[in-house]
Amino acid sequence: MEILIVRHGDPNYALDTLTTKGIREAKLLAKRLSKLDVKAFYCSPLGRAKKTASYTLRMMKRKAETLDFLREFEGTVNDPERGKMCCWDRKPAYWTEIPEYYTYENWNSVPLMAEGNVTEKYKKVCDGIDELMAKHGYVHNGKLYDVVNENHDIIVLFCHFGVESVLLSHIFGISPMIMWHNFVALPTSVTRIVSQEREKGKAIFTCLQYGDLSHLYAGGEEPSFRARWCECYSDDTRH
């Protein structure tokens, strides 16, 4: 099985839709995805993801099933300085000093995470992707997947960077803190993971492409800066 995780296009967060740049990105993405034999499309209920998906779906004359767990990750914490806020916006000097953040089993046991709704929201996403993958023949069992129905199906998920990081952390069994902070999926990027079945009835999933933007380069469209931070502290970019 092959899973394509697509981040929405350049967003207008205030209106929960796409900017004009995001629309150009989504149209180029549609040209790319329309060449594939996609078994099923799934989409976040949020407007910016649905708008991104609409160009592909219209071009292919297809529909997507809306899944609530694909909405942007809603885990929050009570930051001592900034109050209630997104759980994964943590400064490096803080989170890199805490060993638990580097482990799949313990990252959410850190008091800051444990006191919020993070574990509950994380479980919602994990349960959602497990149910979806089981529907397509791959049942999560510990660190592996039991292969109930081996196949070459391609499914496409239109969602958001924060929740994409959670999906990958669960599928790969790694801390989402690593995905949130050491990886970045820019708008309309495509992450491609596929089943690897070296033993009968058992599978893991491997990443063949992360955050691929070849459709933008092919169309002469520069990638958005969204989700990135400044490369140098003195840069006049996002801090």
C-alpha positions in Angstrom: 0.0 0.0 0.0 1.1 3.5 -0.7 0.0 6.6 1.3 0.5 10.1 0.1 0.2 12.8 2.8 -0.3 16.2 1.3 -0.1 19.5 3.1 -2.6 22.2 2.1 -1.5 25.1 -0.1 -0.2 28.5 1.1 -2.9 29.4 3.6 -4.9 32.4 4.5 -5.4 31.3 8.1 -7.8 34.2 9.0 -10.3 33.0 6.4 -9.3 29.3 6.5 -8.7 29.1 2.8 -5.8 29.6 0.3 -4.0 32.7 -0.8 -3.6 33.4 -4.5 -0.2 31.7 -4.3 -1.8 28.7 -2.5 -4.3 28.4 -5.4 -1.5 28.3 -7.9 0.3 25.6 -5.8 -2.9 23.5 -5.6 -3.5 23.6 -9.3 0.1 22.4 -10.0 -0.4 19.7 -7.4 -3.6 18.6 -9.2 -1.7 18.1 -12.4 0.7 15.8 -10.5 -1.8 13.8 -8.6 -4.2 13.4 -11.5 -1.6 11.2 -13.2 -1.9 8.6 -10.4 -4.3 5.6 -10.1 -5.6 6.7 -6.7 -7.8 4.2 -4.8 -9.3 6.8 -2.3 -9.0 10.4 -1.2 -9.4 11.6 2.4 -9.5 15.1 3.6 -9.4 17.3 6.7 -12.6 19.2 7.4 -10.8 22.5 7.5 -11.3 24.9 4.6 -7.6 25.3 3.5 -7.3 21.5 3.1 -10.6 21.1 1.3 -9.8 24.0 -1.0 -6.4 22.4 -1.9 -8.1 19.0 -2.5 -10.8 20.6 -4.7 -8.6 21.2 -7.7 -7.4 17.6 -7.8 -10.9 16.2 -7.2 -12.4 18.4 -9.9 -9.7 17.4 -12.4 -10.2 13.7 -11.7 -14.0 13.9 -11.2 -13.6 12.2 -7.8 -14.8 12.8 -4.2 -12.9 12.7 -0.9 -14.1 11.4 2.4 -13.8 13.9 5.2 -12.1 12.6 8.3 -12.1 14.7 11.4 -8.8 13.3 12.8 -7.0 14.8 9.8 -7.8 18.4 11.0 -4.8 20.4 12.3 -3.4 18.9 15.5 -5.3 20.4 18.4 -3.1 19.5 21.3 -2.5 22.5 23.6 -0.5 23.3 26.7 -0.4 26.1 29.3 2.9 27.8 28.6 4.2 29.6 31.7 5.0 32.7 29.6 2.5 32.6 26.8 -0.6 30.9 28.3 -2.7 28.3 26.5 -1.2 27.6 23.1 -0.2 25.0 20.5 1.8 22.2 22.2 4.4 21.8 19.5 5.7 25.4 19.3 8.6 24.9 21.7 11.9 26.7 21.7 15.0 24.5 21.1 16.8 25.5 24.3 13.8 24.1 26.2 12.9 20.8 24.5 16.3 19.6 23.4 17.4 19.4 27.1 14.6 16.9 28.0 15.5 13.3 27.1 11.9 12.2 27.2 11.0 14.3 24.3 13.1 12.1 22.1 11.2 8.9 22.8 7.9 7.7 21.4 6.9 6.2 24.7 7.7 9.2 27.0 7.5 12.4 25.0 4.0 13.2 26.4 4.9 12.3 30.0 6.8 15.6 30.3 4.7 17.7 32.8 4.0 20.5 30.3 2.5 17.9 27.9 0.9 15.7 30.5 -1.1 18.6 32.1 -2.8 19.6 28.8 -5.0 17.7 26.4 -2.1 16.5 24.3 -2.3 12.8 25.0 -6.1 12.8 24.3 -5.7 14.6 21.0 -2.7 12.4 20.0 -4.7 9.3 20.7 -7.5 10.5 18.5 -5.2 10.9 15.5 -3.5 7.5 16.2 -6.8 5.7 16.5 -8.0 7.4 13.3 -5.1 6.5 11.1 -5.0 2.9 12.5 -8.7 2.5 11.6 -8.1 3.9 8.1 -5.1 1.7 7.4 -7.0 -1.4 8.7 -9.8 -0.5 6.3 -7.1 -0.8 3.5 -5.7 -4.1 4.8 -3.0 -3.2 7.3 -3.7 -3.6 11.0 -1.4 -2.0 13.5 0.1 -4.5 15.9 2.8 -3.2 18.2 5.7 -2.0 16.1 4.5 -3.8 13.0 1.4 -4.1 10.8 -0.4 -7.4 10.2 -1.1 -7.7 6.5 -4.7 -8.8 6.2 -5.0 -7.8 2.5 -1.8 -7.0 0.7 -2.3 -4.5 -2.1 -0.8 -1.8 -4.2 -3.6 0.7 -3.4 -2.6 4.4 -3.4 -4.5 6.6 -0.9 -4.2 10.4 -0.6 -4.6 12.4 2.6 -5.1 16.1 2.4 -4.2 17.6 5.8 -1.8 19.9 7.7 1.8 20.0 8.8 1.2 19.5 12.5 -1.1 16.5 12.1 1.1 15.0 9.3 3.9 15.0 11.9 1.7 13.1 14.3 0.7 10.6 11.7 4.3 9.8 10.7 5.4 9.6 14.4 2.8 7.0 15.1 3.3 5.0 11.9 7.1 5.0 12.4 7.1 4.7 16.2 9.1 7.9 16.9 8.5 11.0 18.9 6.4 13.7 17.2 8.7 16.3 18.7 11.4 15.1 16.2 8.9 15.5 13.3 7.6 18.9 14.4 11.0 20.4 14.9 13.5 18.6 12.7 11.4 18.2 9.6 9.2 20.6 7.7 6.5 19.9 5.1 6.0 23.1 3.1 2.6 23.9 1.4 1.4 21.3 -1.1 4.3 19.1 -0.3 3.8 15.4 -0.9 5.2 12.8 1.6 5.1 9.2 0.2 5.3 6.2 2.4 4.9 2.6 1.3 4.5 -0.8 2.9 7.5 -3.0 3.1 6.7 -6.7 3.4 9.9 -8.7 3.7 8.1 -11.3 5.9 4.8 -13.0 5.0 1.9 -11.3 6.8 4.1 -8.6 8.4 4.8 -5.0 7.2 6.4 -1.8 8.2 6.1 1.5 6.3 9.1 3.3 4.8 9.4 6.8 3.6 10.4 7.2 -0.1 9.8 10.9 -0.3 9.3 13.5 2.4 7.9 17.0 1.6 8.4 16.7 -2.1 7.7 19.8 -4.1 8.7 18.7 -7.6 5.3 19.8 -9.0 6.1 23.4 -8.0 9.5 23.4 -9.6 8.0 21.9 -12.7 5.5 24.7 -12.9 8.0 27.5 -12.1 6.4 28.2 -8.7 8.7 29.0 -5.8 7.9 27.2 -2.5 6.2 29.1 0.3 8.1 29.9 3.4 5.3 28.7 5.6 6.3 26.5 8.6 9.9 27.5 8.3 11.8 29.6 10.8 14.8 31.9 10.2 17.9 30.3 9.0 20.1 32.8 10.9 18.9 34.7 13.9 19.7 38.0 12.3 17.6 37.2 9.2 14.6 39.4 8.6 12.4 36.3 8.3 10.0 34.4 10.6 11.0 34.2 14.3 
